[in-house]
Amino acid sequence: MRADYLTRFGPEFKGGFKKLLNEGAVFDHATVNFVPTETGPGHAAISTGRPPAVNGIIGNFWWDRVKGKGVSASMFSRGRSGPDKLLGPTLSDAVKKKNPASRALAMSMKQRAAVLLGGRTPDFALWFNADKGVFVSSGLYSPLPDWVNEFKRQHFQSPAESDRFLSELAERAALRMSLGKGGAPDLLMVSFSGTDAVGHAHGPESAEMRSQILEIDKILGAFIQYLSEDIGPGNFDLALTADHGVAPVPGSWEGRKIGARHIRENDFTANLNGALRNFPSLAGENWISGIYLPNIYLNRGLAARKKIGWKKFLAKARLALKLCDGVAEVYDPAAAQPKDEFWPQYSAGYHKDRGGDLMIRLKEGVVVEHSGTKTTHGSPYYYDNDVPLIFWGADFKTGRYEGAAHIIDVAPTLAKILNVDLPPGSGSRILTEALKP
């Protein structure tokens, strides 16, 4: 969800967004301060209060040099789902460690969102299996109770309908687990996926996006009302943010303004491979092992066999890749960096054991087109990294806050309120200006 949706559609809000904007602590300049701006890294950053450079989730997928193949952020051996690739504790883990009686539950239509929000010790991490029409989990967590197994739906008419279905599951969880009614604080983490689907399929300026945001406004309003009636408005706090935004569709009004254009994914990959094969002294070889933007993984063994010094090879490869269509800059994380305002975001998204040999920054507005989508996300630019950030509840001061804030600030801020051990680190901070004494 992009932050500008709150202003663009603000006059039409009647539900949850209206309530949060009028009564909450609203950070008007919140960002995702790392690259890539994707689902996996975003959810991991929200839950850990750390960027990918620390929590290890550098993408939805990345290249595993030992295995010689791509790996998923939320899958491990034998096809099981789990958070084993997540480095360090999450807010959920900190809550459960301090208060074993606390309940912690993460849910989403997406597997990686639920797993990476939940961390290692939630009671449940739930995601939707579209083939079976039910919510599922992993053997790492508690066995699913009947109230989850009974919650079934085969077809959805729209992404908003799937979000409404998820909110109904969240309400049932609150009821059946008696959330907020015990002697210890409980944590409910809900990730709505519909806005992402609408963004890819129709873009941020579409009528479909307006409809989606207004539906989410209704869904949030109903959910806040349910919790207020069930446990009392003074007995819960709420934080709302997003993992990323979305690029304008080439040809749209915003797209024309920034010169947005498509490059087919196959063409882009071929261009990168061709640039290296055709570079003097590197000719005729396939130098790329894996591409998971912004990370490019190069064939280290081939360089060794050809007796090309690694630093020298990277310097040549960087020059070659910079000439490719759609590429603005190529970073070598191990070398001195050019004077570049975007490098801090790439540095925060780079993990020394998992990151690529080089990192590519696309030009603003360039959309590497995936099959069946009009646009995507992942870049360091405003349309992908400006996100909403709102806190609401008895522990927060109503107001608009102009200072810089990031999604990695969510976990340490909530940890402060909960009095659990998850201090700020690696650029995150407690947003003390929004806290009541």
Order of alpha helices (4+ residues) and beta strands (2+ residues): alpha-alpha-beta-beta-alpha-alpha-beta-beta-alpha-beta-alpha-beta-beta-alpha-alpha-beta-alpha-alpha-beta-alpha-beta-alpha-beta-beta-alpha-alpha-beta-alpha-beta-beta-alpha-beta-beta-beta-alpha
